[in-house]
Amino acid sequence: MEKQATIEGYWNVTPVIKKISFERSKILVELQDGRIIIAPLKQFPSIKKLKPVERNKWYIFGNGFSFDASDEVFHIEQILGNFDDFKHEA
C-alpha cells in the first residue's frame, strides 16, 4: 500500500493577529501561528500618515486592527491580499 504524501504549509488555518510593528517604511503583522507578514506602508497611506508614536498605539479589533489616532479598521485580508479566503464577514 502506497503512503499518501502530506502537503506542507498552512491549510485551513484562520489568520489571527498577535502583534503589529513597524520598520522603516514597512508594517509587520505577526500572526498567532508564527507567520510574519511584511507589507510596504505605501499600500496603507492612512497608516503611513500617522506619526510613529501614534502607530505604536494600536489595538486588535475583531480580526483586524486599528489605532487610537484613527477611525479606520484594517482587516487581515487587506494585509494578506486575498479577500475571498480571509473575508471577515460572510
MARGU-998481 format. One line per 3 residues: number of its first residue (from 1); their letters; for each residue y, z, x of C-alpha. Coordinates in nm, 4 decimals. Each point is the difference from the previous one (the first is absolute). Layout:
% MARGU-998481
NUM) a) Y/Z/X ~ ... $
***
This chain:
% MARGU-998481
1) mek) 0.0000/0.0000/0.0000 ~ 0.3419/-0.1001/0.1331 ~ 0.2620/0.2710/0.0415 $
4) qat) 0.3212/-0.0735/-0.1913 ~ 0.3101/-0.0136/0.2211 ~ 0.2753/0.2521/-0.0605 $
7) ieg) 0.3451/-0.1487/-0.0346 ~ 0.2455/0.2011/0.2048 ~ 0.3547/0.0806/-0.0984 $
10) ywn) 0.1845/0.1582/-0.2901 ~ -0.1684/-0.0989/-0.3263 ~ 0.0900/0.1565/-0.3338 $
13) vtp) 0.2339/0.2488/0.1678 ~ 0.3193/0.0813/-0.1860 ~ 0.2873/0.0234/0.2495 $
16) vik) 0.1739/0.3378/-0.0207 ~ 0.3123/0.0757/0.2028 ~ -0.0195/0.2996/0.2324 $
19) kis) 0.3068/-0.0358/0.2214 ~ 0.2959/-0.2285/0.0629 ~ 0.1876/-0.0390/0.3269 $
22) fer) 0.2337/-0.2452/0.1684 ~ 0.0102/-0.1614/0.3442 ~ 0.2877/-0.2228/0.0972 $
25) ski) 0.0179/-0.2567/-0.2765 ~ -0.3411/0.0715/-0.1537 ~ -0.1470/0.2219/-0.2691 $
28) lve) -0.3402/0.1550/0.0667 ~ -0.2021/0.1100/-0.3012 ~ -0.3020/0.2164/0.0784 $
31) lqd) -0.2708/-0.0008/-0.2646 ~ -0.2385/0.2863/-0.0714 ~ -0.2961/-0.2132/0.1125 $
34) gri) 0.1471/-0.0286/0.3516 ~ 0.1600/-0.3450/-0.0183 ~ 0.3569/-0.0426/0.1178 $
37) iia) 0.1942/-0.2881/-0.1497 ~ 0.3013/-0.1204/0.2003 ~ 0.2622/-0.2204/-0.1637 $
40) plk) 0.3413/-0.1231/0.1133 ~ 0.2935/0.1711/-0.1715 ~ 0.1618/-0.3401/-0.0552 $
43) qfp) -0.2480/-0.0389/-0.2889 ~ 0.1462/0.3172/-0.1561 ~ 0.3807/-0.0326/0.0201 $
46) sik) 0.0593/0.2983/-0.2291 ~ -0.1959/0.2248/0.2401 ~ 0.1610/-0.1617/0.3056 $
49) klk) 0.3484/0.0874/-0.1271 ~ -0.0889/0.3715/-0.0176 ~ 0.1147/0.2057/0.2964 $
52) pve) -0.2808/0.1296/0.2236 ~ 0.0526/0.3551/-0.1250 ~ -0.0311/-0.1256/-0.3603 $
55) rnk) -0.3236/-0.1842/0.0820 ~ -0.1534/0.3270/0.1177 ~ 0.0463/0.1493/-0.3477 $
58) wyi) -0.2749/-0.1945/-0.1769 ~ -0.2503/0.1144/-0.2606 ~ -0.3123/-0.1366/-0.1631 $
61) fgn) 0.0473/-0.1117/-0.3579 ~ -0.3221/-0.1033/-0.1750 ~ -0.1625/-0.2599/0.2234 $
64) gfs) 0.3304/-0.0788/0.1624 ~ 0.2910/0.1690/0.1699 ~ 0.3734/0.0466/-0.0249 $
67) fda) 0.2842/0.1691/0.1828 ~ 0.2418/0.2741/-0.1040 ~ 0.2868/-0.2438/0.0640 $
70) sde) -0.1544/-0.2850/-0.2024 ~ -0.0808/-0.0551/-0.3657 ~ -0.2584/-0.2707/0.0802 $
73) vfh) -0.3756/0.0650/0.0127 ~ -0.2020/-0.2089/0.2456 ~ -0.3624/-0.0585/-0.0930 $
76) ieq) -0.2960/-0.0406/0.2320 ~ -0.0485/-0.3611/-0.1081 ~ 0.3468/-0.0791/0.1377 $
79) ilg) -0.1199/0.1182/0.3410 ~ -0.3453/-0.1617/-0.0159 ~ 0.1291/-0.3218/-0.1565 $
82) nfd) -0.2837/-0.0364/-0.2491 ~ 0.1200/0.0843/-0.3498 ~ -0.3161/-0.1075/-0.1840 $
85) dfk) -0.2215/0.2355/0.2023 ~ 0.2366/0.2951/0.0280 ~ 0.2203/-0.0085/-0.3100 $
88) hea) 0.0908/0.3497/-0.1127 ~ -0.0115/-0.0762/-0.3711 ~ -0.2641/-0.1737/-0.2082 $
***
